[in-house]
Amino acid sequence: MKNFNRLITFCCLFLMTIVTAQKVDHQGKTYQVKKDKIFLDGTNVTEILSNSDQKSILNKSKNELAREKQIEKAEKKQKKAEKEQKKAEKKQKKAEKEIKKHEQAKSNLEKSQDKYAKDQKKYDKLRVKGKLSPEDEEKWLKKLEKEREKIESNKKKLKKT
């Protein structure tokens, strides 16, 4: 919506510059300039005007066109700067997203390492006390192996980010 409003504003300004670029006020009268011809109320008055008036009107017309071109250039520069700013913002968001992804991978690795250490300690404690049946010991070893695999997987993910 914001871009649409800017587009409409730009189009209106552009149309206004085209329409007014040909009109010049000189000594209380509005002349219309087309190439090197000067018109007043639709009639060619180039031959009727004095050389100084012709030069004055044509100079005003040229100055008006030059000013409008400068305005257009400034608008183009502004649009270009806005585009560059959007690109920079996009790049920054992408970088922030990558950092967040890296931090998440690091956190996941730490959690899986902590869980493995905790379960390994619990397994060792139960084994030393002799409270593990052969089936329980097999379950614990499978569980520890899965956690080791999870740690390796998290390490790979961390290296990718």
Secondary structure, 3 states (H helix, E strand, C coil): CHHHHHHHHHHHHHHHHHHHCCEEEECCEEEEEECCEEEECCEECCCCCCHHHHHHHHHHHHHHHHHHHHHHHHHHHHHHHHHHHHHHHHHHHHHHHHHHHHHHHHHHHHHHHHHHHHHHHHHHHHHHHCCCCHHHHHHHHHHHHHHHHHHHHHHHHHHHC
